[in-house]
Amino acid sequence: MTILARTMIFFILLTGIPSFAAENIEPPRECKQCGMSRVAFANSRMLVVYADGTSVGICSLNCAVIEMKANKTKKVKFLKVADYGTGKLIDARAAIWVIGGNKQGVMTEIPKWAFAKREDAQKFVKASGGRITDFDEALNLALRENE
């Protein structure tokens, strides 16, 4: 096992972030923007799908913002984000978002996690803090962080 793999496993165990089987994570394995493992950070990964049919895999909402800023001329068809608990990709705009809390965020100082179900977001907030919000607020916060 490589040092990088051991470090990622240690981080996952330390932070309590759920891990998912690598075979369940769609390509690419690494974030296009920062190079981080989308497998190790499967619970925050995103997929940006453009109207021209191309798609880009990234590790987090913050890297999604960087990706979209770098491709301003391309129209985004949809954004997918991993449900924090299951790792399943869901519509980012329809997700229930939690901002803040005591779980270390991915590529951000202010954590942003997505949930498919409001009750799962509420359980997370009860256990780890933060507050429930919508996609627009989470996106605007990420935009401000990346100015």
Backbone as ProteinMPNN parsed JSONL, in Angstrom:
{"seq_chain_A": "MTILARTMIFFILLTGIPSFAAENIEPPRECKQCGMSRVAFANSRMLVVYADGTSVGICSLNCAVIEMKANKTKKVKFLKVADYGTGKLIDARAAIWVIGGNKQGVMTEIPKWAFAKREDAQKFVKASGGRITDFDEALNLALRENE", "coords_chain_A": {"N_chain_A": [[0.852, -1.173, 0.0], [0.586, 2.187, -0.862], [2.095, 5.237, 0.38], [0.469, 7.451, -0.044], [-2.074, 6.241, -0.306], [-2.333, 5.159, 2.277], [-2.346, 7.515, 3.752], [-4.726, 8.706, 2.834], [-6.614, 6.833, 3.74], [-6.177, 7.051, 6.489], [-7.014, 9.736, 6.828], [-9.727, 9.512, 6.169], [-10.614, 7.772, 8.208], [-9.997, 9.343, 10.424], [-11.575, 11.663, 10.092], [-14.119, 10.686, 9.906], [-15.497, 10.51, 7.567], [-17.622, 8.941, 5.312], [-16.633, 6.055, 3.434], [-16.469, 4.688, 0.123], [-16.843, 1.927, -2.103], [-14.354, 1.609, -4.571], [-15.057, 0.704, -7.112], [-17.585, 1.653, -7.443], [-17.408, 4.267, -8.084], [-17.598, 6.612, -10.574], [-15.561, 7.248, -13.507], [-13.613, 10.243, -13.923], [-10.872, 9.053, -11.867], [-9.369, 10.908, -10.531], [-9.561, 14.326, -9.5], [-10.107, 16.826, -11.871], [-9.35, 19.45, -11.485], [-7.748, 19.747, -9.085], [-6.42, 17.377, -8.696], [-6.885, 15.6, -6.615], [-7.968, 12.483, -5.161], [-10.947, 11.195, -6.337], [-12.097, 8.964, -5.448], [-11.25, 8.566, -2.788], [-12.445, 10.826, -1.749], [-15.151, 10.458, -2.167], [-17.633, 11.134, -1.141], [-17.997, 13.811, -1.526], [-17.68, 14.337, -4.132], [-18.201, 15.581, -7.491], [-19.904, 15.903, -10.652], [-19.672, 17.638, -13.546], [-21.695, 18.317, -16.181], [-21.696, 19.312, -19.433], [-23.533, 21.167, -21.943], [-22.627, 20.505, -24.471], [-22.144, 17.853, -24.342], [-19.841, 16.955, -23.118], [-18.186, 15.991, -20.076], [-16.979, 16.554, -16.744], [-15.171, 15.323, -14.065], [-14.931, 16.135, -10.674], [-13.66, 16.84, -7.342], [-15.132, 18.245, -5.44], [-17.484, 20.849, -4.436], [-16.159, 23.294, -4.463], [-14.071, 22.864, -6.311], [-15.673, 22.428, -8.504], [-16.676, 24.97, -8.96], [-14.313, 26.287, -9.712], [-13.785, 24.856, -12.063], [-16.056, 25.539, -13.66], [-15.728, 28.305, -13.854], [-13.392, 28.386, -15.338], [-14.329, 27.55, -17.738], [-16.222, 29.349, -18.866], [-17.543, 29.879, -21.255], [-18.864, 27.604, -21.905], [-21.969, 26.001, -21.691], [-23.564, 24.803, -18.819], [-25.166, 21.791, -18.487], [-26.143, 20.032, -16.499], [-25.51, 19.473, -12.981], [-24.08, 17.077, -10.957], [-23.894, 15.673, -7.716], [-22.401, 13.935, -5.002], [-24.389, 12.135, -2.716], [-23.964, 12.573, 0.683], [-24.139, 10.423, 2.518], [-24.61, 8.013, 1.058], [-23.081, 8.088, -1.231], [-24.081, 8.043, -3.751], [-24.653, 9.597, -6.892], [-26.486, 12.572, -7.22], [-28.877, 15.1, -8.246], [-27.424, 18.177, -8.051], [-28.646, 20.655, -7.732], [-31.116, 20.059, -6.669], [-30.484, 18.893, -4.293], [-30.278, 18.694, -0.693], [-28.462, 20.858, 1.172], [-25.772, 21.118, 3.515], [-24.105, 23.48, 5.351], [-21.094, 24.219, 6.969], [-20.273, 23.078, 10.309], [-18.574, 20.434, 12.159], [-17.116, 18.611, 10.635], [-14.363, 18.204, 8.594], [-14.101, 20.037, 5.619], [-13.885, 19.564, 2.003], [-11.415, 20.801, 0.033], [-11.926, 23.361, 0.99], [-12.461, 25.851, 3.531], [-14.846, 26.171, 4.757], [-17.079, 23.759, 5.28], [-19.159, 21.999, 2.924], [-21.786, 19.99, 2.33], [-23.763, 17.587, 0.588], [-27.056, 16.202, 0.489], [-29.445, 13.704, -0.259], [-31.818, 13.367, 1.072], [-33.818, 15.247, 3.281], [-34.102, 14.456, 5.97], [-31.769, 13.007, 6.439], [-29.861, 15.025, 6.238], [-30.65, 16.546, 8.429], [-30.062, 14.763, 10.528], [-27.293, 14.686, 10.248], [-26.634, 17.37, 10.864], [-27.466, 17.452, 13.521], [-25.644, 15.677, 14.684], [-23.124, 16.665, 13.85], [-23.142, 19.401, 13.576], [-23.495, 22.582, 11.842], [-25.6, 24.002, 9.253], [-28.716, 23.697, 7.548], [-29.3, 24.296, 4.116], [-29.86, 25.567, 0.766], [-28.957, 24.735, -2.676], [-28.274, 27.103, -4.085], [-27.298, 28.904, -2.101], [-25.097, 27.437, -1.103], [-23.55, 27.262, -3.443], [-23.091, 30.017, -3.976], [-21.546, 30.691, -1.738], [-19.281, 29.095, -2.223], [-18.466, 30.32, -4.607], [-17.75, 32.883, -3.649], [-15.616, 32.132, -2.012], [-13.77, 31.478, -3.896], [-12.948, 33.743, -5.25]], "CA_chain_A": [[0.0, 0.0, 0.0], [1.405, 3.39, -0.977], [1.96, 6.228, 1.451], [-0.712, 8.256, -0.367], [-3.263, 5.453, 0.039], [-2.4, 5.098, 3.742], [-2.727, 8.847, 4.216], [-6.15, 8.89, 2.545], [-7.369, 5.98, 4.658], [-6.067, 7.684, 7.8], [-7.866, 10.915, 6.801], [-11.12, 9.058, 6.198], [-10.886, 7.264, 9.548], [-9.89, 10.452, 11.354], [-12.667, 12.618, 9.92], [-15.417, 10.034, 9.941], [-16.15, 10.618, 6.272], [-17.904, 7.614, 4.778], [-15.869, 5.67, 2.249], [-17.267, 3.897, -0.79], [-16.037, 1.036, -2.934], [-13.802, 2.279, -5.751], [-15.751, 0.297, -8.331], [-18.843, 2.391, -7.533], [-17.11, 5.655, -8.417], [-17.445, 6.79, -12.02], [-14.326, 7.938, -13.897], [-12.214, 9.908, -13.66], [-10.518, 8.758, -10.478], [-8.764, 12.097, -9.941], [-10.19, 15.618, -9.786], [-9.452, 17.539, -12.966], [-8.843, 20.747, -11.032], [-6.712, 19.708, -8.039], [-5.724, 16.098, -8.719], [-7.221, 14.734, -5.479], [-8.688, 11.255, -5.463], [-12.401, 11.236, -6.246], [-12.477, 7.749, -4.723], [-11.058, 8.86, -1.367], [-13.389, 11.879, -1.377], [-16.349, 10.09, -2.927], [-18.843, 11.726, -0.57], [-18.12, 15.225, -1.907], [-17.356, 14.458, -5.557], [-19.227, 16.126, -8.378], [-19.769, 15.707, -12.086], [-20.214, 18.758, -14.31], [-22.039, 17.875, -17.528], [-21.925, 20.469, -20.286], [-24.525, 21.011, -23.011], [-21.99, 19.906, -25.649], [-21.995, 16.418, -24.099], [-18.641, 16.645, -22.347], [-18.365, 16.022, -18.631], [-15.743, 16.674, -15.983], [-15.271, 14.86, -12.688], [-14.158, 16.886, -9.713], [-13.734, 16.303, -5.984], [-15.894, 19.048, -4.482], [-18.171, 22.023, -4.963], [-15.19, 24.349, -4.734], [-13.409, 22.561, -7.584], [-16.684, 22.614, -9.553], [-16.688, 26.406, -9.238], [-13.092, 26.575, -10.479], [-14.007, 24.267, -13.386], [-17.033, 26.319, -14.422], [-15.112, 29.608, -14.14], [-12.4, 28.178, -16.399], [-15.065, 27.226, -18.968], [-17.371, 30.263, -18.861], [-18.258, 29.879, -22.537], [-19.611, 26.351, -22.039], [-23.212, 25.971, -20.916], [-23.713, 23.646, -17.946], [-26.452, 21.111, -18.667], [-26.522, 19.7, -15.132], [-24.475, 19.186, -11.996], [-24.366, 15.95, -10.062], [-23.095, 15.677, -6.499], [-22.596, 12.713, -4.215], [-25.098, 12.155, -1.439], [-22.945, 12.363, 1.716], [-24.251, 9.127, 3.182], [-24.611, 6.838, 0.189], [-22.128, 8.245, -2.329], [-24.798, 8.03, -5.029], [-24.761, 10.912, -7.508], [-27.823, 13.149, -7.247], [-28.937, 16.437, -8.823], [-26.878, 19.132, -7.081], [-29.591, 21.753, -7.508], [-32.23, 19.55, -5.872], [-29.962, 18.343, -3.036], [-30.345, 19.442, 0.559], [-27.064, 21.147, 1.486], [-25.4, 21.524, 4.871], [-22.917, 24.333, 5.385], [-20.48, 24.327, 8.281], [-20.192, 21.882, 11.134], [-17.227, 20.07, 12.599], [-16.451, 17.7, 9.693], [-13.472, 18.926, 7.685], [-14.571, 20.114, 4.246], [-12.964, 19.164, 0.939], [-10.946, 21.951, -0.737], [-12.597, 24.547, 1.518], [-12.443, 26.034, 4.981], [-16.233, 26.048, 5.212], [-17.609, 22.527, 4.673], [-20.425, 22.001, 2.194], [-22.142, 18.592, 2.065], [-25.066, 17.43, -0.07], [-27.858, 15.059, 0.926], [-30.639, 13.445, -1.063], [-33.0, 13.426, 1.933], [-33.755, 16.247, 4.352], [-33.912, 13.819, 7.29], [-30.341, 12.668, 6.574], [-29.175, 16.295, 6.51], [-30.974, 16.912, 9.804], [-29.275, 13.88, 11.401], [-25.911, 15.147, 10.155], [-26.539, 18.619, 11.615], [-27.591, 17.122, 14.939], [-24.404, 15.011, 15.114], [-21.876, 17.335, 13.48], [-23.297, 20.845, 13.471], [-23.769, 23.162, 10.539], [-26.991, 24.381, 9.042], [-29.3, 23.248, 6.283], [-29.556, 25.353, 3.153], [-30.109, 25.075, -0.588], [-27.828, 24.764, -3.601], [-27.876, 28.473, -4.427], [-26.456, 29.464, -1.039], [-23.827, 26.694, -1.09], [-22.809, 27.682, -4.623], [-22.644, 31.401, -3.785], [-20.444, 30.653, -0.778], [-18.112, 28.569, -2.947], [-18.03, 31.37, -5.534], [-17.046, 33.91, -2.867], [-14.336, 31.569, -1.549], [-12.858, 31.317, -5.042], [-12.79, 35.012, -5.978]], "C_chain_A": [[0.899, 1.238, 0.0], [1.18, 4.317, 0.211], [0.726, 7.088, 1.217], [-1.988, 7.519, 0.025], [-3.427, 5.369, 1.557], [-2.857, 6.435, 4.316], [-4.21, 9.085, 3.999], [-7.013, 8.064, 3.49], [-7.348, 6.574, 6.056], [-6.992, 8.89, 7.883], [-9.336, 10.516, 6.912], [-11.492, 8.55, 7.589], [-10.908, 8.392, 10.57], [-11.105, 11.365, 11.279], [-14.043, 11.98, 10.004], [-16.179, 10.137, 8.645], [-16.411, 9.219, 5.752], [-17.015, 7.306, 3.575], [-16.735, 4.724, 1.419], [-16.345, 3.046, -1.639], [-15.623, 1.746, -4.22], [-14.568, 1.922, -7.02], [-17.088, 1.021, -8.506], [-18.645, 3.853, -7.939], [-16.832, 5.762, -9.909], [-16.113, 7.483, -12.316], [-14.605, 9.433, -14.061], [-11.967, 9.682, -12.174], [-9.934, 9.976, -9.761], [-9.519, 13.347, -10.377], [-9.4, 16.341, -10.865], [-8.794, 18.828, -12.485], [-7.679, 20.65, -10.05], [-5.938, 18.403, -7.991], [-6.034, 15.172, -7.551], [-8.024, 13.529, -5.942], [-10.191, 11.442, -5.275], [-12.938, 9.985, -5.564], [-12.374, 8.015, -3.224], [-12.065, 9.899, -0.872], [-14.705, 11.695, -2.136], [-17.603, 10.77, -2.409], [-18.997, 13.215, -0.879], [-17.928, 15.424, -3.412], [-18.537, 14.997, -6.353], [-18.902, 15.773, -9.816], [-20.45, 16.892, -12.755], [-20.461, 18.239, -15.717], [-22.429, 19.107, -18.332], [-22.923, 20.133, -21.396], [-23.937, 20.371, -24.26], [-21.729, 18.404, -25.479], [-20.748, 16.03, -23.331], [-18.968, 16.696, -20.866], [-16.998, 16.02, -17.957], [-16.009, 16.223, -14.563], [-14.368, 15.677, -11.788], [-14.441, 16.373, -8.309], [-14.712, 17.023, -5.066], [-16.613, 20.198, -5.182], [-17.173, 23.132, -5.284], [-14.444, 24.092, -6.037], [-14.393, 22.671, -8.752], [-16.752, 24.081, -9.945], [-15.473, 26.792, -10.076], [-13.24, 26.061, -11.907], [-14.939, 25.129, -14.224], [-16.505, 27.715, -14.756], [-14.121, 29.494, -15.292], [-13.064, 27.915, -17.751], [-16.337, 28.051, -19.071], [-18.187, 30.208, -20.142], [-19.081, 28.606, -22.747], [-20.842, 26.388, -21.138], [-23.286, 24.67, -20.111], [-25.109, 23.077, -18.136], [-26.996, 20.686, -17.305], [-25.297, 19.398, -14.286], [-24.947, 18.023, -11.142], [-23.423, 16.061, -8.874], [-23.383, 14.387, -5.743], [-23.426, 13.004, -2.977], [-24.072, 11.78, -0.371], [-22.969, 10.951, 2.294], [-24.099, 7.922, 2.285], [-23.55, 6.887, -0.909], [-22.776, 8.246, -3.697], [-24.889, 9.453, -5.576], [-26.226, 11.33, -7.625], [-27.748, 14.528, -7.911], [-28.493, 17.451, -7.765], [-27.861, 20.235, -6.749], [-30.765, 21.321, -6.623], [-31.784, 19.029, -4.504], [-30.247, 19.274, -1.87], [-28.89, 19.631, 0.98], [-26.91, 21.513, 2.959], [-24.101, 22.303, 4.762], [-22.415, 24.383, 6.814], [-20.503, 23.002, 9.023], [-18.748, 21.525, 11.428], [-16.532, 19.016, 11.733], [-15.625, 18.537, 8.725], [-14.008, 18.885, 6.267], [-13.504, 19.677, 3.257], [-12.682, 20.393, 0.08], [-11.615, 23.258, -0.292], [-12.403, 24.642, 3.021], [-13.843, 25.874, 5.567], [-16.846, 24.836, 4.523], [-18.965, 22.731, 4.016], [-20.72, 20.558, 1.795], [-23.539, 18.532, 1.474], [-25.747, 16.14, 0.408], [-29.075, 14.927, 0.012], [-31.904, 13.648, -0.235], [-32.786, 14.437, 3.058], [-33.49, 15.596, 5.711], [-32.459, 13.39, 7.498], [-29.52, 13.917, 6.868], [-29.428, 16.727, 7.952], [-30.201, 16.062, 10.804], [-27.81, 14.326, 11.418], [-25.725, 16.413, 11.001], [-26.603, 18.344, 13.112], [-26.286, 16.523, 15.474], [-23.155, 15.86, 14.923], [-21.965, 18.853, 13.382], [-23.524, 21.281, 12.038], [-25.229, 23.557, 10.445], [-27.437, 23.975, 7.648], [-29.587, 24.461, 5.402], [-29.843, 24.728, 1.793], [-28.853, 25.208, -1.45], [-27.346, 26.183, -3.872], [-26.963, 29.08, -3.365], [-25.104, 28.757, -0.981], [-22.953, 27.127, -2.265], [-22.258, 29.097, -4.46], [-21.504, 31.489, -2.777], [-19.169, 30.154, -1.439], [-17.571, 29.587, -3.939], [-17.246, 32.45, -4.803], [-15.689, 33.409, -2.397], [-13.309, 31.506, -2.665], [-12.718, 32.587, -5.871], [-11.327, 35.382, -6.083]], "O_chain_A": [[1.855, 1.32, 0.771], [0.2, 4.189, 0.945], [0.011, 7.42, 2.163], [-2.886, 8.111, 0.624], [-4.541, 5.495, 2.066], [-3.656, 6.478, 5.252], [-4.887, 9.609, 4.884], [-8.032, 8.547, 3.985], [-8.373, 6.603, 6.737], [-7.686, 9.067, 8.884], [-10.093, 11.122, 7.67], [-12.569, 8.865, 8.095], [-11.74, 8.397, 11.477], [-11.613, 11.797, 12.314], [-15.039, 12.687, 10.159], [-17.383, 9.882, 8.613], [-15.504, 8.386, 5.751], [-16.687, 8.198, 2.794], [-17.619, 4.049, 1.946], [-15.191, 3.409, -1.866], [-16.437, 2.399, -4.873], [-14.71, 2.76, -7.911], [-17.661, 1.006, -9.595], [-19.617, 4.586, -8.117], [-15.946, 5.09, -10.44], [-15.595, 8.219, -11.476], [-15.744, 9.822, -14.317], [-12.772, 10.082, -11.333], [-9.994, 10.068, -8.535], [-10.049, 13.411, -11.487], [-8.177, 16.454, -10.785], [-7.777, 19.245, -13.038], [-6.714, 21.403, -10.173], [-4.909, 18.32, -7.32], [-5.501, 14.064, -7.494], [-8.676, 13.562, -6.985], [-10.65, 11.801, -4.191], [-14.096, 9.947, -5.149], [-13.307, 7.724, -2.475], [-12.488, 9.859, 0.283], [-15.281, 12.645, -2.666], [-18.552, 10.963, -3.169], [-20.014, 13.816, -0.534], [-18.005, 16.548, -3.907], [-19.695, 14.887, -5.951], [-17.778, 15.396, -10.148], [-21.643, 17.128, -12.565], [-19.533, 17.77, -16.377], [-23.349, 19.842, -17.976], [-23.125, 18.968, -21.738], [-24.668, 19.755, -25.035], [-21.162, 17.763, -26.365], [-20.613, 14.874, -22.928], [-19.914, 17.366, -20.453], [-16.005, 15.552, -18.515], [-16.957, 16.681, -13.926], [-13.194, 15.889, -12.091], [-15.351, 15.569, -8.107], [-15.09, 16.485, -4.026], [-16.378, 20.478, -6.358], [-17.334, 23.835, -6.281], [-14.21, 25.031, -6.798], [-13.986, 22.977, -9.873], [-16.871, 24.405, -11.127], [-15.598, 27.542, -11.044], [-12.866, 26.748, -12.857], [-14.638, 25.418, -15.382], [-16.802, 28.248, -15.825], [-14.021, 30.397, -16.123], [-12.421, 28.046, -18.793], [-17.411, 27.511, -19.333], [-19.392, 30.461, -20.123], [-19.902, 28.54, -23.663], [-20.759, 26.762, -19.969], [-23.095, 23.58, -20.651], [-26.108, 23.777, -17.971], [-28.157, 20.94, -16.987], [-24.212, 19.11, -14.793], [-26.084, 18.002, -10.669], [-22.281, 16.497, -9.02], [-24.474, 13.825, -5.839], [-23.199, 13.991, -2.278], [-23.381, 10.771, -0.51], [-21.916, 10.357, 2.53], [-23.524, 6.913, 2.692], [-23.165, 5.852, -1.453], [-22.092, 8.429, -4.704], [-25.164, 10.397, -4.835], [-27.081, 10.56, -8.063], [-26.654, 15.057, -8.112], [-29.117, 17.567, -6.71], [-27.91, 20.704, -5.612], [-31.337, 22.143, -5.908], [-32.623, 18.752, -3.648], [-30.432, 20.479, -2.043], [-28.162, 18.65, 1.128], [-27.789, 22.127, 3.564], [-23.128, 21.846, 4.162], [-23.19, 24.563, 7.754], [-20.724, 21.944, 8.434], [-17.821, 22.216, 11.005], [-15.439, 18.572, 12.087], [-16.138, 19.472, 8.11], [-14.337, 17.813, 5.762], [-12.355, 19.447, 3.634], [-13.592, 20.958, -0.526], [-11.842, 24.152, -1.107], [-12.206, 23.633, 3.698], [-14.003, 25.491, 6.726], [-17.106, 24.872, 3.321], [-19.796, 23.514, 4.477], [-19.98, 19.97, 1.006], [-24.401, 19.338, 1.823], [-25.093, 15.136, 0.689], [-29.651, 15.923, -0.427], [-32.94, 14.051, -0.765], [-31.733, 14.479, 3.694], [-32.731, 16.136, 6.516], [-31.972, 13.409, 8.628], [-28.582, 13.869, 7.664], [-28.52, 17.218, 8.621], [-29.733, 16.577, 11.82], [-27.17, 14.342, 12.469], [-24.765, 16.512, 11.765], [-25.861, 18.951, 13.884], [-25.874, 16.831, 16.593], [-22.229, 15.793, 15.732], [-20.96, 19.516, 13.13], [-23.718, 20.46, 11.142], [-25.988, 23.465, 11.41], [-26.646, 23.919, 6.706], [-30.048, 25.501, 5.871], [-30.042, 23.519, 1.681], [-27.828, 25.725, -1.006], [-26.142, 26.437, -3.888], [-25.958, 29.706, -3.701], [-24.073, 29.412, -0.825], [-21.75, 27.335, -2.101], [-21.094, 29.351, -4.768], [-20.587, 32.291, -2.954], [-18.097, 30.725, -1.237], [-16.357, 29.711, -4.102], [-16.197, 32.886, -5.277], [-14.717, 34.165, -2.383], [-12.106, 31.484, -2.404], [-12.405, 32.523, -7.06], [-10.992, 36.416, -6.66]]}, "name": "protein", "num_of_chains": 1, "seq": "MTILARTMIFFILLTGIPSFAAENIEPPRECKQCGMSRVAFANSRMLVVYADGTSVGICSLNCAVIEMKANKTKKVKFLKVADYGTGKLIDARAAIWVIGGNKQGVMTEIPKWAFAKREDAQKFVKASGGRITDFDEALNLALRENE"}
